[in-house]
Amino acid sequence: MLDTSREPLPAATDAPAEEPRGCLFALSQPPLMIFLGVIGCLLLMAAVHDLYVL
């Protein structure tokens, strides 16, 4: 809704506002990437074992 009041706007602060951190920030963390890499390797090894080993 459009604000049509005549009240002055609050003054902006000198400190920049923090940007929200989303999923890409979380995926850039090394411990998480190591964990996901290990889980991915285990899943890949299980899939290869099921396909090629009797």
Order of alpha helices (4+ residues) and beta strands (2+ residues): alpha-alpha
